[in-house]
Amino acid sequence: MKRDFLLILFIALLSLGYGTYGAYKMLFENKNPYILNCEGMLMDQSKVYAISNYERVSKDTIYIHYEQSKVITPSTLGYIYFDKKKNEFVLQNHNCVFNPNQSAPENYFLPFCRTLKDGFFEDGLYFGSGEVIPQSLLLSRGIKYNTAVGSRENRISLEFKKTPEGILLQTRDDGILCQYWLQKGVANPFEIYLNRKIENSSCQNIYSFDNTTQSSGIYYLNIIPDLYRVKFDIHDESAKEISWGKSNEPCFYIGEFKFSIRLKFGLLFTIFFILYIALLIFFQSYLIYKFFYARSPLILALMGICVNLRSFRFFLTS
């Protein structure tokens, strides 16, 4: 009995120490505590945003490409524009888009349009040829295009995000929605190219935008993160300082693209995770106490199983 108790106690203490050390390293000595993300593109009310793979250049039209499904979808899927009567951005489907709730497609390479985010008790909404999708739905649920022969990798997703500056378009084209982990305590250099060729660059962290913008220029971003604070500065190609700052989770624009620097593990997550570890320690201590004073063989066996299961959970936690 005593030998069994000492063995279980040794395993419990070992897992407790390992799990607590791993949680501490993850939360407070993380080598990459921050993430740089291009959140989206700020839309201009005077422009049309064509969801199209065409390489055309126009003063009033921006082309959003979808290389991931270029070979199985038509060249154009829809247009985003500002509706002055409704005073909002809307998305109008191209004539090639079909609604599977209304009819079967004549060609299985024809695209369908469906809501991207559906709640547990919500049915997905489909939109057909020429239908106009309001801004409110694009803000709350987003939409996706795909074909009957496409997979998740071929999906073309579009979402709106409201910011104090206006409406952001979030879709995977150029550098939009690309993320980089930031190393703590050292300078993390980035280069951002707007309609410029990347030539003779030794920088490993690069954002490049071409068809999604009509701006032109090269910008140099330098980020130095600490555990809960980050410092950054932005210069253009003439070494002129464009912006700088030092805060917990800063945001800034380069051209029409919004960038954010976010903590990998937010404050709320950290608090709940520490509470979770504390509860595990409390219940593990309680079970060991009960195991030590138990006399029934059945209770001893059950308590031993519970203690070992929680020890295994501590190993997984780290």
Secondary structure as the mmCIF struct_conf table of DSSP 4:
data_model
#
loop_
_struct_conf.conf_type_id
_struct_conf.id
_struct_conf.beg_label_comp_id
_struct_conf.beg_label_asym_id
_struct_conf.beg_label_seq_id
_struct_conf.end_label_comp_id
_struct_conf.end_label_asym_id
_struct_conf.end_label_seq_id
HELX_RH_AL_P HELX_RH_AL_P1 LYS A 2 PHE A 28
BEND BEND1 GLU A 29 GLU A 29
BEND BEND2 LYS A 31 LYS A 31
STRN STRN1 TYR A 34 LEU A 42
HELX_LH_PP_P HELX_LH_PP_P1 MET A 43 ASP A 44
TURN_TY1_P TURN_TY1_P1 GLN A 45 SER A 46
STRN STRN2 VAL A 48 SER A 52
BEND BEND3 LYS A 59 ASP A 60
STRN STRN3 THR A 61 ILE A 64
HELX_RH_3T_P HELX_RH_3T_P1 GLU A 67 SER A 69
TURN_TY1_P TURN_TY1_P2 LYS A 70 ILE A 72
BEND BEND4 THR A 73 THR A 73
BEND BEND5 SER A 75 SER A 75
STRN STRN4 THR A 76 ASP A 83
TURN_TY1_P TURN_TY1_P3 LYS A 84 ASN A 87
STRN STRN5 GLU A 88 ASN A 93
TURN_TY1_P TURN_TY1_P4 ASN A 95 CYS A 96
STRN STRN6 PHE A 98 PHE A 98
TURN_TY1_P TURN_TY1_P5 PRO A 100 GLN A 102
BEND BEND6 GLU A 106 ASN A 107
TURN_TY1_P TURN_TY1_P6 TYR A 108 PHE A 109
BEND BEND7 LEU A 110 LEU A 110
STRN STRN7 PRO A 111 THR A 115
BEND BEND8 LEU A 116 LEU A 116
TURN_TY1_P TURN_TY1_P7 PHE A 120 PHE A 121
HELX_LH_PP_P HELX_LH_PP_P2 ASP A 123 LEU A 125
STRN STRN8 TYR A 126 PHE A 127
TURN_TY1_P TURN_TY1_P8 SER A 129 GLY A 130
HELX_LH_PP_P HELX_LH_PP_P3 GLU A 131 GLU A 131
STRN STRN9 VAL A 132 ILE A 133
HELX_LH_PP_P HELX_LH_PP_P4 PRO A 134 PRO A 134
HELX_RH_AL_P HELX_RH_AL_P2 GLN A 135 SER A 140
TURN_TY1_P TURN_TY1_P9 ARG A 141 ARG A 141
STRN STRN10 ILE A 143 THR A 147
TURN_TY1_P TURN_TY1_P10 ALA A 148 VAL A 149
HELX_RH_3T_P HELX_RH_3T_P2 ARG A 152 ASN A 154
STRN STRN11 ILE A 156 THR A 163
TURN_TY1_P TURN_TY1_P11 PRO A 164 GLU A 165
STRN STRN12 GLY A 166 GLN A 170
BEND BEND9 ARG A 172 ASP A 173
TURN_TY1_P TURN_TY1_P12 ASP A 174 LEU A 177
STRN STRN13 GLN A 179 LEU A 182
TURN_TY1_P TURN_TY1_P13 LYS A 184 GLY A 185
BEND BEND10 VAL A 186 VAL A 186
STRN STRN14 ASN A 188 LEU A 194
BEND BEND11 ASN A 195 ASN A 195
BEND BEND12 ASN A 200 ASN A 200
BEND BEND13 GLN A 204 GLN A 204
STRN STRN15 ILE A 206 PHE A 209
BEND BEND14 ASP A 210 ASP A 210
TURN_TY1_P TURN_TY1_P14 ASN A 211 THR A 212
BEND BEND15 GLN A 214 GLN A 214
STRN STRN16 GLY A 217 PRO A 225
BEND BEND16 LEU A 227 TYR A 228
STRN STRN17 VAL A 230 ASP A 236
TURN_TY1_P TURN_TY1_P15 GLU A 237 SER A 238
STRN STRN18 GLU A 241 SER A 247
BEND BEND17 ASN A 248 GLU A 249
STRN STRN19 CYS A 251 ILE A 254
TURN_TY1_P TURN_TY1_P16 GLY A 255 GLU A 256
STRN STRN20 PHE A 257 LEU A 263
BEND BEND18 LYS A 264 PHE A 265
HELX_RH_AL_P HELX_RH_AL_P3 LEU A 267 TYR A 293
BEND BEND19 SER A 296 SER A 296
HELX_RH_AL_P HELX_RH_AL_P4 PRO A 297 THR A 317
#
